[in-house]
Amino acid sequence: MIRIDAANLIFTVINLLVLVVAMKIFLFKPVQNIIAKRQEEADKQLLEAAQKQEAAAALEQKYSDTLNNIEEEKKKALSEARKDADTAYQKIIDDANKKADKIKEDAVIEAENTKTQIIKKAEKEIADMVVSAATKVVAGTDNVSADNSLYDEFLNKAGEE
């Protein structure tokens, strides 16, 4: 049978206690220190990552705001350009209408002047024909056939002109 000796039991307990204390001092404390240092580094990296993520989010927001501002400025610039183009278009149309009206007025005046000149020329030619016919009548004979021929000649000249 197995005998349990008290001295052997005490010596085994003391060995276990010394072994536990030695393991605690030489194994557990350094491992806990290494784990603590690694945890600090991990926490530090997580903190840096969070800061970088916040900075990136801030830059992204700034970028987004800048893009929105650029879009708004682009829309405003296009709107102003359209307004300017419409204004220029209206000015060009108004100028063209004024020039067309001026040309039309000048054409009407020129037509009136031409008409007046034609009427004056016709009146002069008619007066010359009347004078010529009267001269021939006065200088001519009392013959009816001569009068008829002069009248026909007058009508032919008036029809030609």
C-alpha positions in Angstrom: 0.0 0.0 0.0 0.8 3.6 -0.4 1.9 5.3 2.7 1.6 9.0 3.0 4.5 10.5 4.9 3.9 13.8 6.5 7.4 15.1 5.8 7.1 14.1 2.2 3.7 15.8 2.0 5.1 19.0 3.6 8.1 18.9 1.3 5.8 18.5 -1.8 3.6 21.3 -0.6 6.6 23.6 -0.1 8.0 22.6 -3.5 4.6 23.4 -5.1 4.5 26.8 -3.2 8.1 27.6 -4.2 7.3 26.5 -7.8 4.1 28.7 -7.9 6.0 31.7 -6.4 8.9 31.2 -8.8 6.5 30.8 -11.8 4.6 33.9 -10.7 7.8 35.9 -10.4 9.7 34.6 -13.4 6.9 33.6 -15.8 3.6 35.3 -15.0 4.9 38.9 -14.3 7.0 39.2 -17.5 4.2 37.7 -19.6 1.7 40.1 -18.0 4.2 43.0 -18.6 4.5 42.0 -22.2 0.7 41.6 -22.5 0.3 45.0 -20.9 2.8 46.7 -23.2 1.2 45.1 -26.2 -2.2 46.2 -25.0 -0.9 49.8 -24.6 0.5 49.6 -28.1 -2.8 48.2 -29.5 -4.7 50.9 -27.6 -2.3 53.6 -28.9 -2.7 52.2 -32.5 -6.5 52.1 -32.1 -6.5 55.7 -30.8 -4.3 56.8 -33.7 -6.5 55.0 -36.2 -9.6 56.7 -34.6 -7.9 60.1 -34.9 -6.9 59.4 -38.5 -10.4 58.2 -39.3 -11.8 61.4 -37.8 -9.3 63.5 -39.8 -10.3 61.5 -42.9 -14.0 62.1 -42.2 -13.3 65.8 -41.7 -11.4 66.0 -45.0 -14.1 64.1 -46.7 -16.7 66.5 -45.4 -14.5 69.4 -46.5 -14.1 67.9 -49.9 -17.8 67.3 -50.2 -18.5 70.9 -49.1 -16.0 72.2 -51.6 -17.6 70.1 -54.4 -21.0 71.4 -53.4 -19.7 75.0 -53.5 -18.1 74.4 -56.8 -21.4 73.0 -58.2 -23.3 76.0 -56.9 -20.8 78.4 -58.3 -20.9 76.6 -61.6 -24.7 76.8 -61.7 -24.5 80.5 -60.8 -21.9 81.1 -63.5 -24.1 79.3 -66.1 -27.1 81.2 -65.0 -25.3 84.5 -65.3 -23.9 83.5 -68.7 -27.4 82.7 -69.9 -28.6 86.0 -68.6 -25.8 87.8 -70.3 -26.4 85.8 -73.5 -30.1 86.6 -73.4 -29.3 90.3 -72.8 -26.8 90.3 -75.7 -29.3 88.4 -77.9 -32.1 90.9 -77.1 -29.7 93.8 -77.8 -28.7 92.3 -81.2 -32.4 91.7 -82.1 -33.3 95.3 -81.0 -30.5 96.7 -83.1 -31.4 94.6 -86.1 -35.1 95.7 -85.8 -34.0 99.3 -85.5 -31.8 98.9 -88.6 -34.6 97.2 -90.5 -37.0 100.0 -89.6 -34.4 102.6 -90.7 -33.8 100.7 -94.0 -37.6 100.5 -94.5 -38.1 104.2 -93.8 -35.2 105.0 -96.1 -36.7 102.8 -98.8 -40.1 104.4 -98.4 -38.6 107.9 -98.6 -36.5 106.9 -101.7 -39.6 105.4 -103.3 -41.6 108.6 -102.7 -38.7 110.7 -104.1 -38.5 108.4 -107.2 -42.3 108.6 -107.6 -42.2 112.4 -107.3 -39.4 112.6 -109.9 -41.3 110.3 -112.3 -44.4 112.4 -111.9 -42.5 115.6 -112.5 -40.8 114.1 -115.6 -44.2 112.9 -116.9 -45.8 116.2 -116.3 -42.9 117.9 -118.1 -43.2 115.6 -121.1 -46.9 116.0 -121.2 -46.5 119.7 -121.0 -43.9 119.6 -123.8 -46.3 117.4 -125.9 -49.2 119.8 -125.3 -47.0 122.8 -126.3 -45.9 120.9 -129.4 -49.4 120.0 -130.3 -50.7 123.5 -129.7 -47.9 124.9 -131.8 -48.8 122.6 -134.6 -52.5 123.3 -134.3 -51.9 127.0 -134.3 -49.4 126.9 -137.2 -51.3 124.2 -139.1 -54.4 124.3 -141.3 -58.0 124.2 -140.5 -58.2 120.8 -141.8 -59.9 118.2 -139.6 -57.8 115.4 -140.9 -54.6 117.3 -139.8 -56.1 117.8 -136.4 -56.9 114.1 -136.1 -53.4 113.1 -137.1 -51.9 115.5 -134.6 -54.2 114.1 -131.9 -53.2 110.5 -132.8 -49.5 111.5 -132.8 -50.0 113.0 -129.3 -51.7 109.9 -128.0 -48.9 107.7 -129.5 -46.2 109.7 -127.8 -48.0 109.7 -124.5 -48.5 105.9 -124.7 -44.8 105.4 -125.5 -43.6 107.4 -122.5 
